[in-house]
């Protein structure tokens, strides 16, 4: 049991696991921000443009009864298709996807800027075109004397 606990502790303390845990926590917080952005900032003006429609309250009643709101239909146990909530979730997904795309794009851009191509270690002999070390003064293939670069 002690060996198991030590291995588990080593696993949890690895950088990748901690990074993943931090990423999940930040992702959950980011999800809350996106939900608020969609539900509290974006959807009210969009609903106003469509004639004062509250998207979160749009539903199709499958049970045949008459209900004034989605909450009332759900409280009554009616079968409904809540397509307005689905629209909100799709918009949430699109926003998250765009933000993740932009972040990954910027990280890749920074990685490309950070990467420095290695200096060449070989060059071609100007006489026989054999690959030779950069600092060579004589070609090992054709024995020609070379100028140092």
N, C-alpha and C positions, 0 to 999 in steps of 0.2 A: 504494500500500500504506500509506503514511504517513497519507493522508487517511482510509482505512478504520480504521486504528488509533485516530486521533483521534476519529472519530465513535463508535467502539465504546467508548472511554474515557468520552466524554461521556454515552453511553447508560447505562453501568454506574454512573456517578457520580450520576445523577439520584436524587432522593429516593425515588421510587416503587420503583425497582429495588432499592435498598438496603433499604427497608422490607420489600419482598417477600422478599428473601433472609433477613433477620432473622426474619420470620414463619415461613418454612419451617424454619429451624433450630430455633426455639422449638417449632414444631409437631411436629417429629420427636422432640425431647426429651419433649414432653408425651405423645406416643404411647407412648413407653417407660414413662412413669409409669402411663398408663392400662392398658397390658398387664400390668404388675406388679400393679396394683390388682385387675384382673379375675382373673388367674391365681393370684396368691399370697394375696389377701385375701378376695375375694368368692366365688370358686368352691369353695374347700374347705368353708366352712360350708353352701353350697347343696348340694354333693355329700353332705355329712353328713346334711342334712335328707332327701335322697332315698335314704338307705340306704347311705351310704359309697361313693357313685359318684364316680369321677374322670372328669369330663366330657371332659377332653382325651384320654382313652383310649377313648372310645366310638367304635365303628366297625361297619360292616356289611361282612362279608367276601364278595366276589363271586366269588372263585376256587375256593371249595369246600374249601380246606384249613382246618386248625384252628390258630389262633394265640392265644397268651395275651394279647398286647398289640398295640397299633397299631404300635409300633416294630418288633416282631418280624415282623408281617405286611409292613410296608414293606421291611424288610431282605430278606425272602424274595421280594420283587417281586410280592406278591399284589395284585390289584385290590381296593381297599377304598373305601368311602364313609366318610370321617372326619367324621361328623355332630357329634361332640363338639367338635372343633376349630371347626367352623362355629358352634356355639352360643357358644363363647368369643368368636369374632369379632363375632357379632351383639351380644353384651353390650358389647364394646369400642365398637362403633359407637354404641350407644344412649347410653353414658356420654359419649362425645365430642360427640354431637349435643346432649345436654342441656347440657353445659358451654358449647358454642358458642352455643346459644340464650340461656343466661343472660347470657353476656358481651355478646352483641349487644343484648339487651334493656336491660342496664345502660348501655351506650354510648349507645343511642338515648335513654334517659331523661336522661342527662347532657347530651346535645345539646339536648333540648327545654328543659331548665332554663337552659342557656347562651344560647339564642336569645331576644333581646329584641325584641318586636314594634316596628316603626318607629312613630314618632309620626305621627298623621295630618297631612297637609299641606293638606287641604281640609275644608270644612264646608259645610253647606247653609244658604242664606239663609232666615231664618225667614218671609219674606214671599212669595218666589216659588219657593223650594226649588231654586234653581240652585246648582250647586257653585261655591264661591268659596274663595280662599286663607284659611287660618286667621287671619292677621293683618289681613285686610281690614276697613276701617271703613265702606265704602260698597259696596253690591252693584253690579257692573258691568251687570247685566241690568235690574234694576228701580230702580236708583239710591237705594234706601232706605239710610238711615243705620243702621249696625249697632253694637252694643256689642262692644267687644273682649273676647275670651274670657278 
